[in-house]
């Protein structure tokens, strides 16, 4: 097996890659590493990731929403401000609204703004439950919904795509397997980590050719 050059499987943050380019860029070494990684993560149900700083941000946000629902409305404002800060930080880093980490945080912030109106504050249960699902089980419903937008996918909407989008198990990416650079971190809220690739395309490329477009960045 030929050893890959590190420049072949590491790209700059915010750069868009087609999943179908991953095997070509990364070679067979990537496929063999991924096969071993998939075997170990297939049985994983909990995704506690204290080594990733964004995991802590999402955990604090979820706790603030829970505190707000328990009778301290000031916590809702704190969660909203934290989400706005995240959005600004990632936009300043990515320099593009279409970068997936930016899309995710803007959509999440918009949801919190909608829930902030007093008559419908009970809707805060939605982002609270969803955020705890992310930090505990690794399931990010917001990222999966955003992956279906036209600019985030390269395949048409089909029943199989919808099934894979919402029913596939999260697959955490380690630094060896991720197409992101080390400075991007390793996150669960990328399309690559959340949505299972198509089987027909995967068989043609050692089971690792993915049809979605990767917009790199941490969760």
Residue pairs with C-beta under 8 A, 6 or more apart in sequence:
1 28
1 29
1 32
2 27
2 28
2 29
3 29
4 26
4 27
4 29
4 30
8 25
8 26
8 27
9 25
9 26
9 27
9 30
9 179
10 179
10 180
10 181
10 182
11 17
11 179
11 180
11 181
11 216
12 181
13 93
13 94
13 180
13 181
13 183
13 184
13 216
13 217
14 93
14 94
14 95
14 96
14 99
14 215
14 216
14 217
15 216
16 213
16 214
16 215
17 25
17 179
17 213
17 214
17 216
18 154
18 213
18 214
19 154
19 192
19 197
19 209
19 210
19 211
19 212
19 213
19 214
20 154
20 201
20 205
20 209
20 210
20 211
22 30
22 179
22 208
22 209
22 210
22 214
23 30
23 31
23 205
23 206
23 208
23 209
24 205
25 179
26 179
28 206
30 177
30 208
31 205
31 206
31 207
31 208
33 176
33 177
34 177
34 207
34 208
35 207
37 174
37 176
37 177
38 171
41 171
41 172
42 169
44 172
45 137
46 136
46 137
46 138
47 135
47 136
47 137
47 138
47 170
47 172
47 188
48 55
48 135
48 136
49 55
49 172
49 186
49 188
50 56
52 185
52 186
52 187
52 218
52 219
53 185
53 218
54 185
54 187
54 189
54 218
54 219
55 135
55 219
57 82
57 86
58 131
58 134
58 135
58 219
59 135
60 82
61 79
61 82
61 83
61 131
62 128
62 131
62 132
62 134
62 135
64 75
64 76
64 78
64 79
64 82
65 75
65 76
65 79
65 124
65 127
65 128
65 131
66 128
66 132
67 75
68 74
68 75
68 76
68 79
68 121
68 124
69 124
69 125
69 128
73 121
76 112
76 115
76 116
76 121
76 124
77 116
79 112
80 109
80 112
80 113
80 116
83 105
83 108
83 109
83 112
84 109
86 105
86 109
87 102
87 105
87 106
87 109
90 99
90 101
90 102
90 105
90 217
91 97
91 99
91 102
94 101
94 102
94 217
96 102
97 103
97 106
98 151
98 215
99 215
99 217
100 143
100 146
100 152
100 189
100 190
100 191
100 214
100 215
100 216
100 217
101 187
101 189
101 215
101 217
101 218
101 219
102 217
103 146
103 152
103 215
104 140
104 142
104 143
104 146
104 189
107 142
107 146
108 127
108 142
111 126
111 127
111 142
112 124
112 127
114 120
114 123
115 121
115 123
115 124
115 126
115 127
130 140
130 141
130 142
133 139
133 140
133 141
134 140
134 188
134 189
134 219
137 170
138 170
138 172
138 188
138 193
139 170
139 194
140 170
140 188
140 189
140 194
140 219
141 166
142 189
143 189
143 190
143 191
143 194
144 165
144 166
144 194
144 195
146 152
147 153
147 165
147 191
147 194
147 195
147 212
148 157
148 161
148 162
148 165
152 191
152 212
152 213
152 215
153 161
153 211
153 212
153 213
154 211
154 212
154 213
155 161
155 198
155 211
155 212
160 198
161 198
164 195
164 196
164 197
164 198
165 194
165 195
168 194
168 195
168 196
169 196
170 188
170 193
170 194
171 192
171 193
171 194
171 196
172 186
172 188
172 193
173 180
173 186
173 187
173 190
173 192
173 193
174 186
175 182
175 186
178 184
178 186
178 192
178 216
179 192
179 214
179 216
180 186
180 190
180 216
180 217
180 218
181 216
184 216
184 217
184 218
185 217
185 218
185 219
186 218
187 193
187 217
187 218
187 219
188 194
188 219
189 218
189 219
190 214
190 215
190 216
190 217
190 219
191 212
191 213
191 214
191 215
192 210
192 212
192 214
193 219
195 212
197 208
197 209
197 210
197 211
197 212
198 210
198 211
201 209
201 210
201 211
202 208
202 209
202 210
